Amino acid sequence: MEFKTGRILKEVSSQSCLTERDKHLVGLAVTLTRGCDACTIRRFKEALDSGITKNELADLTDIVALTNAGVVIRTAILSLEEDDSKTECKDDICSIH
């Protein structure tokens, strides 16, 4: 099975009304959230090379971290209030067993 994600991403990206700057910032938000060091290093370099400042990248990092912290807090609060006998993970992606 051949994955066509890269080709599809390039097609969608080329037709997007987002600026290259917007695309750099969105891409960085994704790689920071996913925790991929290699992609984040590459994207930080590309962003800097495109003219985005270190200050702007620091602000982006703060916003991503705060947004993710908010999701963690919301998930914890809702999970503590939820009856776990009704909840089942469908894909085991987050399982440590």
Secondary structure per residue as TSV (DSSP state, phi and psi in degrees):
chain	resnum	aa	ss	phi	psi
A	1	M	-	360.0	127.4
A	2	E	-	-97.6	129.3
A	3	F	-	-86.5	131.9
A	4	K	-	-112.5	18.5
A	5	T	H	-57.8	-46.6
A	6	G	H	-59.3	-44.4
A	7	R	H	-65.9	-43.5
A	8	I	H	-63.9	-43.0
A	9	L	H	-59.7	-43.3
A	10	K	H	-63.9	-40.7
A	11	E	H	-64.1	-47.9
A	12	V	H	-64.5	-43.9
A	13	S	H	-61.8	-39.4
A	14	S	H	-69.2	-22.4
A	15	Q	H	-99.3	-0.6
A	16	S	-	-74.0	148.4
A	17	C	S	-86.0	-2.9
A	18	L	S	-71.2	147.7
A	19	T	-	-77.3	165.6
A	20	E	H	-60.0	-37.3
A	21	R	H	-60.0	-47.7
A	22	D	H	-57.8	-43.8
A	23	K	H	-63.8	-38.8
A	24	H	H	-61.6	-45.9
A	25	L	H	-67.4	-40.9
A	26	V	H	-64.6	-45.8
A	27	G	H	-59.2	-42.2
A	28	L	H	-65.1	-41.0
A	29	A	H	-58.8	-40.8
A	30	V	H	-67.0	-49.0
A	31	T	H	-67.4	-34.9
A	32	L	H	-63.5	-42.4
A	33	T	H	-66.9	-39.9
A	34	R	H	-76.7	-18.1
A	35	G	T	77.3	29.1
A	36	C	-	-91.2	106.5
A	37	D	H	-61.6	-46.9
A	38	A	H	-60.2	-48.1
A	39	C	H	-68.9	-35.7
A	40	T	H	-67.4	-42.5
A	41	I	H	-59.6	-47.5
A	42	R	H	-61.9	-45.1
A	43	R	H	-68.3	-37.2
A	44	F	H	-60.3	-45.9
A	45	K	H	-61.2	-47.0
A	46	E	H	-61.4	-40.3
A	47	A	H	-63.9	-46.0
A	48	L	H	-61.5	-43.4
A	49	D	H	-63.4	-26.9
A	50	S	T	-84.4	-5.9
A	51	G	T	108.7	-2.7
A	52	I	-	-72.5	134.9
A	53	T	-	-84.3	161.7
A	54	K	H	-61.9	-35.3
A	55	N	H	-61.3	-44.8
A	56	E	H	-65.0	-38.0
A	57	L	H	-68.4	-35.3
A	58	A	H	-65.2	-42.1
A	59	D	H	-62.5	-43.8
A	60	L	H	-59.1	-45.4
A	61	T	H	-60.1	-42.4
A	62	D	H	-60.9	-45.3
A	63	I	H	-64.8	-42.5
A	64	V	H	-62.7	-45.4
A	65	A	H	-63.1	-43.8
A	66	L	H	-66.4	-39.6
A	67	T	H	-63.9	-45.5
A	68	N	H	-65.8	-37.3
A	69	A	H	-62.2	-40.4
A	70	G	H	-61.8	-40.2
A	71	V	H	-65.2	-42.1
A	72	V	H	-61.8	-45.4
A	73	I	H	-63.3	-46.2
A	74	R	H	-61.3	-44.0
A	75	T	H	-62.1	-43.0
A	76	A	H	-63.8	-45.5
A	77	I	H	-62.9	-48.1
A	78	L	H	-64.4	-37.1
A	79	S	H	-69.2	-37.1
A	80	L	H	-67.5	-29.0
A	81	E	H	-86.8	-14.4
A	82	E	S	-87.6	145.4
A	83	D	-	-80.6	109.7
A	84	D	G	-68.2	-12.3
A	85	S	G	-71.8	-15.6
A	86	K	G	-97.5	-8.6
A	87	T	-	-108.5	130.9
A	88	E	-	-137.3	130.8
A	89	C	-	-72.1	126.8
A	90	K	S	-82.7	-25.6
A	91	D	S	-122.7	-2.8
A	92	D	-	57.9	18.5
A	93	I	T	-63.7	-27.7
A	94	C	T	-103.8	8.1
A	95	S	-	-78.7	141.7
A	96	I	-	-103.1	3.9
A	97	H	-	-88.3	360.0
